[in-house]
Amino acid sequence: MRRAAVLVTALAALAPACTLAEQADKPEKPEKEAVRQGPPGKPADGRVLAVKIDNVQPARPGTGLEAADVVYVEQVESGLSRLMAVYARKLPPVVGPVRSARETDLELLRQFDGPALAFSGAQSKLLPLIDAAPLRALPPEDSTEKAYHRDESRPSPHNLYVRPKALGARVDEAGLKSTGFRFGAAPAGGTPATRHTVDFPSANFAFTWVEYEGRWHIAMDGTPARTPSGKALSAATVVEQRVDIRDSRFRDGWGNSSPFSRTVGSGTARVLRDGRAYEARWRRASPQDGTEFTTADGRPLAFAPGPVWVVFTKA
């Protein structure tokens, strides 16, 4: 029997005319109460846990990002960014700050085998789609009291954190196989690269190759990204995936349209690994399929073993 749960959603709704700093500090406009009509937290035998993570200045540094196997960077309202960290090999003790889900997440996660998704809430009209999606939804109201907590030393709403193990989530390295990603030796070709930048309307990312670590160090909005302990945040492979980004039918509390990044189809990409850049193509035939990356001449393009950051930019 279906049960109704009252979900109060506070989305980061920011006016486009504001500066990035003004947007990050502007109070959120709360949504009206939304009642979930579908079954809360459908069971799934998934092998990965995805967590939506805040990425405006007051939310940094993010916790648990260094343990993620894949981090997706999505464009949200007012040209800002939000992250979705995917865990398949191990679960960190704490992840956050946790924020709300978007339509982009639902299509993107279908390439995983029954994933679980931890998120703070969602726009009321999006809730039925989340309930219908082939994933295990794990918002705070459907989780144990020990799973989510607020860090009172940080400003709200950028202070909600989750303890993955308390969610009852399971992870398995095999959960990455359905993505279509290949890991292995670098392909021939490519061009030497030591730095690459990606710009959103109100956010910026820079990736700098550090030879002695064999990793790309990450900077956000001109500031090096670090873990709470001060360690540099890095990736073994960085993918700038060019996709169709358009306004969705969903809006935030201020009336801003929520962007939808279309990850099914085909297009071009730039893949960074081992201090080289490769112009590539990507293809994902259907939501159930993984995303295949090939070199310009059609050969499979393997990623370097280690964390992968995928940044969705407008084609």
C-alpha positions as a LaTeX table, in Angstrom:
\begin{tabular}{lrrr}
\hline
Residue & $x$ (\AA) & $y$ (\AA) & $z$ (\AA) \\
\hline
Met1 & 0.00 & 0.00 & 0.00 \\
Arg2 & 1.39 & 3.35 & $-0.98$ \\
Arg3 & 2.22 & 5.77 & 1.79 \\
Ala4 & 2.35 & 9.55 & 1.42 \\
Ala5 & 5.36 & 11.46 & 2.64 \\
Val6 & 5.52 & 15.22 & 2.85 \\
Leu7 & 8.59 & 16.56 & 1.17 \\
Val8 & 9.59 & 20.18 & 1.65 \\
Thr9 & 11.92 & 21.11 & $-1.17$ \\
Ala10 & 14.26 & 24.09 & $-1.12$ \\
Leu11 & 15.98 & 24.47 & $-4.47$ \\
Ala12 & 18.88 & 26.73 & $-5.19$ \\
Ala13 & 17.02 & 29.32 & $-7.24$ \\
Leu14 & 19.13 & 32.18 & $-8.35$ \\
Ala15 & 18.47 & 35.18 & $-10.57$ \\
Pro16 & 20.51 & 35.18 & $-13.80$ \\
Ala17 & 21.43 & 38.86 & $-13.45$ \\
Cys18 & 23.21 & 38.27 & $-10.14$ \\
Thr19 & 26.95 & 37.72 & $-9.88$ \\
Leu20 & 28.15 & 34.28 & $-8.90$ \\
Ala21 & 28.84 & 35.39 & $-5.35$ \\
Glu22 & 25.43 & 37.02 & $-5.04$ \\
Gln23 & 23.76 & 33.89 & $-6.38$ \\
Ala24 & 25.59 & 31.65 & $-3.94$ \\
Asp25 & 24.58 & 33.76 & $-0.94$ \\
Lys26 & 21.00 & 34.49 & $-1.97$ \\
Pro27 & 18.41 & 32.72 & 0.20 \\
Glu28 & 16.53 & 29.94 & $-1.49$ \\
Lys29 & 12.84 & 30.33 & $-2.20$ \\
Pro30 & 11.07 & 27.30 & $-0.75$ \\
Glu31 & 8.76 & 25.14 & $-2.79$ \\
Lys32 & 5.22 & 24.42 & $-1.74$ \\
Glu33 & 4.82 & 21.16 & 0.10 \\
Ala34 & 4.84 & 18.23 & $-2.29$ \\
Val35 & 3.33 & 14.86 & $-1.48$ \\
Arg36 & 4.97 & 11.84 & $-3.06$ \\
Gln37 & 2.35 & 9.62 & $-4.65$ \\
Gly38 & 4.62 & 6.76 & $-5.61$ \\
Pro39 & 6.29 & 4.11 & $-3.47$ \\
Pro40 & 9.14 & 5.58 & $-1.39$ \\
Gly41 & 12.57 & 4.11 & $-2.04$ \\
Lys42 & 11.83 & 1.20 & $-4.37$ \\
Pro43 & 14.10 & $-1.77$ & $-3.68$ \\
Ala44 & 16.95 & $-2.32$ & $-6.12$ \\
Asp45 & 19.85 & $-4.72$ & $-6.36$ \\
Gly46 & 22.08 & $-1.94$ & $-7.59$ \\
Arg47 & 25.82 & $-1.89$ & $-7.37$ \\
Val48 & 26.41 & 1.85 & $-7.25$ \\
Leu49 & 25.38 & 4.76 & $-5.05$ \\
Ala50 & 24.98 & 8.19 & $-6.65$ \\
Val51 & 24.84 & 11.30 & $-4.46$ \\
Lys52 & 23.81 & 14.79 & $-5.61$ \\
Ile53 & 26.30 & 17.29 & $-4.23$ \\
Asp54 & 26.09 & 21.06 & $-3.88$ \\
Asn55 & 28.81 & 23.01 & $-5.69$ \\
Val56 & 28.37 & 26.74 & $-5.03$ \\
Gln57 & 31.06 & 28.54 & $-3.05$ \\
Pro58 & 29.44 & 28.23 & 0.42 \\
Ala59 & 29.18 & 24.46 & $-0.09$ \\
Arg60 & 32.90 & 23.90 & $-0.61$ \\
Pro61 & 34.93 & 21.91 & 0.12 \\
Gly62 & 32.80 & 18.93 & $-0.77$ \\
Thr63 & 33.11 & 15.87 & 1.43 \\
Gly64 & 33.68 & 12.39 & 0.00 \\
Leu65 & 34.36 & 13.47 & $-3.59$ \\
Glu66 & 37.86 & 12.02 & $-3.55$ \\
Ala67 & 36.39 & 8.51 & $-3.05$ \\
Ala68 & 34.03 & 8.70 & $-6.04$ \\
Asp69 & 34.70 & 6.54 & $-9.08$ \\
Val70 & 32.86 & 8.94 & $-11.40$ \\
Val71 & 31.89 & 12.57 & $-10.83$ \\
Tyr72 & 29.42 & 14.14 & $-13.26$ \\
Val73 & 29.34 & 17.94 & $-13.51$ \\
Glu74 & 25.93 & 19.25 & $-14.55$ \\
Gln75 & 24.65 & 22.71 & $-15.39$ \\
Val76 & 21.73 & 23.84 & $-13.25$ \\
Glu77 & 19.66 & 27.03 & $-12.91$ \\
Ser78 & 21.34 & 30.38 & $-13.63$ \\
Gly79 & 24.33 & 28.67 & $-15.23$ \\
Leu80 & 25.66 & 27.29 & $-11.95$ \\
Ser81 & 26.95 & 23.74 & $-11.48$ \\
Arg82 & 26.03 & 20.74 & $-9.40$ \\
Leu83 & 27.83 & 17.43 & $-9.00$ \\
Met84 & 26.69 & 13.84 & $-8.97$ \\
Ala85 & 29.27 & 11.54 & $-7.39$ \\
Val86 & 28.98 & 7.82 & $-8.17$ \\
Tyr87 & 30.51 & 5.22 & $-5.86$ \\
Ala88 & 31.16 & 1.64 & $-7.01$ \\
Arg89 & 34.37 & 0.50 & $-5.32$ \\
Lys90 & 33.98 & 1.85 & $-1.79$ \\
Leu91 & 31.76 & 4.07 & 0.31 \\
Pro92 & 33.27 & 6.99 & 2.23 \\
Pro93 & 32.03 & 7.63 & 5.78 \\
Val94 & 30.28 & 10.89 & 4.86 \\
Val95 & 29.29 & 12.64 & 1.60 \\
Gly96 & 27.94 & 16.12 & 1.02 \\
Pro97 & 26.60 & 18.72 & 1.10 \\
Val98 & 23.66 & 16.80 & $-0.37$ \\
Arg99 & 21.29 & 18.72 & $-2.64$ \\
Ser100 & 18.25 & 18.16 & $-4.84$ \\
Ala101 & 17.83 & 15.95 & $-7.89$ \\
Arg102 & 17.23 & 17.07 & $-11.49$ \\
Glu103 & 15.67 & 15.53 & $-14.59$ \\
Thr104 & 19.16 & 15.09 & $-16.07$ \\
Asp105 & 19.99 & 12.61 & $-13.29$ \\
Leu106 & 17.19 & 10.23 & $-14.19$ \\
Glu107 & 18.28 & 9.68 & $-17.79$ \\
Leu108 & 21.96 & 9.64 & $-16.86$ \\
Leu109 & 21.57 & 6.99 & $-14.15$ \\
Arg110 & 19.70 & 4.55 & $-16.38$ \\
Gln111 & 23.04 & 3.40 & $-17.80$ \\
Phe112 & 23.81 & 1.91 & $-14.38$ \\
Asp113 & 22.32 & $-1.37$ & $-13.22$ \\
Gly114 & 19.63 & $-0.39$ & $-10.67$ \\
Pro115 & 21.50 & 2.45 & $-8.91$ \\
Ala116 & 20.59 & 4.08 & $-5.62$ \\
Leu117 & 20.31 & 7.87 & $-5.53$ \\
Ala118 & 20.79 & 9.98 & $-2.39$ \\
Phe119 & 19.38 & 13.51 & $-2.71$ \\
Ser120 & 17.81 & 16.15 & $-0.50$ \\
Gly121 & 14.52 & 16.48 & $-2.39$ \\
Ala122 & 13.21 & 17.53 & $-5.78$ \\
Gln123 & 10.90 & 19.92 & $-7.56$ \\
Ser124 & 7.35 & 18.76 & $-6.83$ \\
Lys125 & 6.47 & 17.95 & $-10.45$ \\
Leu126 & 9.63 & 15.86 & $-10.79$ \\
Leu127 & 8.72 & 13.51 & $-7.91$ \\
Pro128 & 6.48 & 11.21 & $-10.01$ \\
Leu129 & 9.32 & 10.73 & $-12.51$ \\
Ile130 & 11.72 & 9.84 & $-9.71$ \\
Asp131 & 9.21 & 7.33 & $-8.35$ \\
Ala132 & 8.85 & 5.77 & $-11.81$ \\
Ala133 & 12.59 & 5.65 & $-12.55$ \\
Pro134 & 14.53 & 2.37 & $-12.30$ \\
Leu135 & 16.50 & 3.46 & $-9.26$ \\
Arg136 & 16.30 & 3.30 & $-5.48$ \\
Ala137 & 15.41 & 6.79 & $-4.26$ \\
Leu138 & 16.98 & 7.61 & $-0.88$ \\
Pro139 & 15.91 & 11.11 & 0.24 \\
Pro140 & 16.04 & 11.99 & 3.96 \\
Glu141 & 12.38 & 11.27 & 4.69 \\
Asp142 & 12.72 & 7.70 & 3.39 \\
Ser143 & 15.94 & 6.96 & 5.30 \\
Thr144 & 16.91 & 6.17 & 8.87 \\
Glu145 & 17.55 & 9.02 & 11.27 \\
Lys146 & 21.24 & 8.15 & 11.32 \\
Ala147 & 21.65 & 8.45 & 7.54 \\
Tyr148 & 21.35 & 12.24 & 7.15 \\
His149 & 22.51 & 15.01 & 9.45 \\
Arg150 & 23.02 & 18.77 & 9.44 \\
Asp151 & 26.41 & 20.35 & 10.15 \\
Glu152 & 25.38 & 23.36 & 12.21 \\
Ser153 & 28.80 & 24.97 & 11.71 \\
Arg154 & 27.95 & 25.56 & 8.04 \\
Pro155 & 25.23 & 27.75 & 6.52 \\
Ser156 & 21.94 & 26.21 & 5.47 \\
Pro157 & 21.02 & 24.85 & 2.94 \\
His158 & 24.64 & 23.92 & 2.24 \\
Asn159 & 25.00 & 21.72 & 5.33 \\
Leu160 & 23.13 & 18.44 & 4.75 \\
Tyr161 & 25.36 & 15.34 & 4.79 \\
Val162 & 24.72 & 11.64 & 4.35 \\
Arg163 & 26.37 & 8.56 & 5.84 \\
Pro164 & 26.21 & 6.10 & 2.91 \\
Lys165 & 26.47 & 2.93 & 4.98 \\
Ala166 & 23.50 & 4.03 & 7.09 \\
Leu167 & 21.44 & 4.15 & 3.89 \\
Gly168 & 21.90 & 0.41 & 3.43 \\
Ala169 & 23.44 & 1.02 & 0.01 \\
Arg170 & 25.66 & $-1.63$ & $-1.56$ \\
Val171 & 28.48 & $-1.07$ & $-4.04$ \\
Asp172 & 30.38 & $-3.37$ & $-6.36$ \\
Glu173 & 33.12 & $-2.51$ & $-8.84$ \\
Ala174 & 31.18 & $-4.49$ & $-11.45$ \\
Gly175 & 28.62 & $-1.68$ & $-11.34$ \\
Leu176 & 30.88 & 0.41 & $-13.58$ \\
Lys177 & 30.74 & $-2.10$ & $-16.45$ \\
Ser178 & 27.31 & $-0.96$ & $-17.61$ \\
Thr179 & 28.57 & 2.60 & $-18.21$ \\
Gly180 & 30.39 & 1.63 & $-21.40$ \\
Phe181 & 33.61 & 3.10 & $-20.02$ \\
Arg182 & 36.78 & 1.22 & $-20.89$ \\
Phe183 & 39.92 & 1.40 & $-18.75$ \\
Gly184 & 43.37 & 0.53 & $-20.00$ \\
Ala185 & 46.43 & 1.73 & $-21.87$ \\
Ala186 & 46.34 & 5.09 & $-23.59$ \\
Pro187 & 45.55 & 5.03 & $-27.31$ \\
Ala188 & 48.01 & 6.30 & $-29.86$ \\
Gly189 & 47.76 & 9.91 & $-30.92$ \\
Gly190 & 46.42 & 12.81 & $-28.94$ \\
Thr191 & 48.23 & 16.07 & $-28.33$ \\
Pro192 & 50.30 & 17.13 & $-25.31$ \\
Ala193 & 48.12 & 19.02 & $-22.81$ \\
Thr194 & 48.87 & 20.40 & $-19.37$ \\
Arg195 & 45.76 & 22.51 & $-18.77$ \\
His196 & 42.16 & 22.57 & $-19.94$ \\
Thr197 & 39.33 & 24.87 & $-18.91$ \\
Val198 & 35.55 & 24.49 & $-19.18$ \\
Asp199 & 33.19 & 27.42 & $-18.74$ \\
Phe200 & 29.55 & 27.41 & $-17.68$ \\
Pro201 & 27.58 & 30.69 & $-17.75$ \\
Ser202 & 28.21 & 31.15 & $-14.01$ \\
Ala203 & 30.90 & 28.58 & $-13.20$ \\
Asn204 & 34.37 & 27.64 & $-14.33$ \\
Phe205 & 36.48 & 24.48 & $-14.13$ \\
Ala206 & 40.19 & 24.09 & $-14.81$ \\
Phe207 & 42.14 & 20.84 & $-15.01$ \\
Thr208 & 45.94 & 20.94 & $-14.68$ \\
Trp209 & 48.17 & 17.95 & $-15.34$ \\
Val210 & 50.55 & 17.07 & $-12.50$ \\
Glu211 & 53.11 & 14.71 & $-13.96$ \\
Tyr212 & 54.60 & 13.33 & $-10.75$ \\
Glu213 & 51.13 & 12.35 & $-9.49$ \\
Gly214 & 49.78 & 11.18 & $-12.82$ \\
Arg215 & 46.58 & 13.10 & $-12.10$ \\
Trp216 & 44.68 & 16.17 & $-13.24$ \\
His217 & 44.28 & 18.65 & $-10.39$ \\
Ile218 & 40.91 & 20.39 & $-10.36$ \\
Ala219 & 40.09 & 24.06 & $-9.80$ \\
Met220 & 36.60 & 25.55 & $-9.53$ \\
Asp221 & 35.87 & 29.22 & $-10.16$ \\
Gly222 & 39.58 & 30.01 & $-10.04$ \\
Thr223 & 40.26 & 28.25 & $-6.72$ \\
Pro224 & 42.01 & 24.88 & $-6.35$ \\
Ala225 & 39.51 & 22.23 & $-5.25$ \\
Arg226 & 40.47 & 20.44 & $-2.06$ \\
Thr227 & 39.13 & 17.86 & 0.33 \\
Pro228 & 38.17 & 18.99 & 3.86 \\
Ser229 & 41.61 & 17.78 & 5.01 \\
Gly230 & 43.33 & 20.01 & 2.45 \\
Lys231 & 44.35 & 17.40 & $-0.12$ \\
Ala232 & 44.09 & 18.41 & $-3.78$ \\
Leu233 & 41.05 & 17.00 & $-5.56$ \\
Ser234 & 42.13 & 15.20 & $-8.73$ \\
Ala235 & 41.10 & 12.87 & $-11.53$ \\
Ala236 & 42.91 & 10.29 & $-13.66$ \\
Thr237 & 40.66 & 11.02 & $-16.65$ \\
Val238 & 38.65 & 14.14 & $-17.50$ \\
Val239 & 35.94 & 14.13 & $-20.17$ \\
Glu240 & 34.39 & 17.27 & $-21.60$ \\
Gln241 & 31.28 & 15.73 & $-23.14$ \\
Arg242 & 29.39 & 18.05 & $-25.50$ \\
Val243 & 25.66 & 17.46 & $-25.26$ \\
Asp244 & 22.35 & 19.10 & $-26.03$ \\
Ile245 & 21.50 & 21.34 & $-23.05$ \\
Arg246 & 18.04 & 22.87 & $-23.19$ \\
Asp247 & 15.40 & 24.24 & $-20.85$ \\
Ser248 & 13.24 & 21.58 & $-19.28$ \\
Arg249 & 9.58 & 21.93 & $-18.28$ \\
Phe250 & 10.62 & 22.15 & $-14.63$ \\
Arg251 & 11.28 & 25.45 & $-12.85$ \\
Asp252 & 12.73 & 26.37 & $-9.50$ \\
Gly253 & 11.08 & 28.48 & $-6.81$ \\
Trp254 & 12.13 & 31.72 & $-8.49$ \\
Gly255 & 10.77 & 30.71 & $-11.90$ \\
Asn256 & 14.14 & 29.87 & $-13.47$ \\
Ser257 & 14.00 & 26.98 & $-15.93$ \\
Ser258 & 15.99 & 23.92 & $-14.91$ \\
Pro259 & 18.40 & 22.88 & $-17.70$ \\
Phe260 & 18.19 & 19.35 & $-19.07$ \\
Ser261 & 21.39 & 17.77 & $-20.39$ \\
Arg262 & 20.60 & 15.13 & $-22.99$ \\
Thr263 & 23.05 & 12.24 & $-22.51$ \\
Val264 & 21.44 & 9.86 & $-25.02$ \\
Gly265 & 22.49 & 10.22 & $-28.64$ \\
Ser266 & 25.93 & 11.01 & $-30.01$ \\
Gly267 & 28.36 & 13.88 & $-30.24$ \\
Thr268 & 31.91 & 15.02 & $-29.70$ \\
Ala269 & 34.10 & 15.10 & $-26.62$ \\
Arg270 & 37.57 & 15.91 & $-25.43$ \\
Val271 & 39.22 & 13.29 & $-23.24$ \\
Leu272 & 42.22 & 14.15 & $-21.04$ \\
Arg273 & 44.49 & 11.41 & $-19.73$ \\
Asp274 & 48.22 & 10.94 & $-19.12$ \\
Gly275 & 49.02 & 14.55 & $-19.99$ \\
Arg276 & 47.42 & 14.32 & $-23.43$ \\
Ala277 & 44.16 & 15.46 & $-24.99$ \\
Tyr278 & 42.15 & 13.33 & $-27.40$ \\
Glu279 & 39.40 & 14.59 & $-29.64$ \\
Ala280 & 36.74 & 11.93 & $-29.41$ \\
Arg281 & 33.21 & 10.94 & $-30.20$ \\
Trp282 & 30.61 & 9.58 & $-27.81$ \\
Arg283 & 27.56 & 7.43 & $-28.49$ \\
Arg284 & 24.74 & 6.20 & $-26.28$ \\
Ala285 & 22.01 & 4.51 & $-28.30$ \\
Ser286 & 19.31 & 4.39 & $-25.61$ \\
Pro287 & 18.87 & 5.27 & $-21.92$ \\
Gln288 & 19.58 & 1.65 & $-21.00$ \\
Asp289 & 22.90 & 1.64 & $-22.86$ \\
Gly290 & 26.27 & 2.79 & $-21.63$ \\
Thr291 & 28.23 & 5.62 & $-23.24$ \\
Glu292 & 30.95 & 4.56 & $-25.66$ \\
Phe293 & 33.89 & 6.82 & $-26.40$ \\
Thr294 & 36.01 & 6.42 & $-29.53$ \\
Thr295 & 38.92 & 8.25 & $-31.08$ \\
Ala296 & 38.41 & 10.41 & $-34.15$ \\
Asp297 & 39.20 & 7.40 & $-36.36$ \\
Gly298 & 36.69 & 5.16 & $-34.57$ \\
Arg299 & 38.92 & 3.15 & $-32.24$ \\
Pro300 & 37.75 & 2.52 & $-28.63$ \\
Leu301 & 39.18 & 5.14 & $-26.29$ \\
Ala302 & 40.21 & 3.71 & $-22.94$ \\
Phe303 & 40.30 & 5.83 & $-19.80$ \\
Ala304 & 43.19 & 5.84 & $-17.33$ \\
Pro305 & 42.52 & 3.71 & $-14.24$ \\
Gly306 & 41.28 & 5.95 & $-11.44$ \\
Pro307 & 38.62 & 8.60 & $-10.88$ \\
Val308 & 36.78 & 9.94 & $-13.93$ \\
Trp309 & 35.28 & 13.44 & $-14.06$ \\
Val310 & 32.71 & 14.03 & $-16.82$ \\
Val311 & 31.76 & 17.65 & $-17.49$ \\
Phe312 & 28.65 & 18.20 & $-19.62$ \\
Thr313 & 28.96 & 21.24 & $-21.86$ \\
Lys314 & 26.70 & 22.61 & $-24.55$ \\
Ala315 & 27.33 & 21.18 & $-28.01$ \\
\hline
\end{tabular}
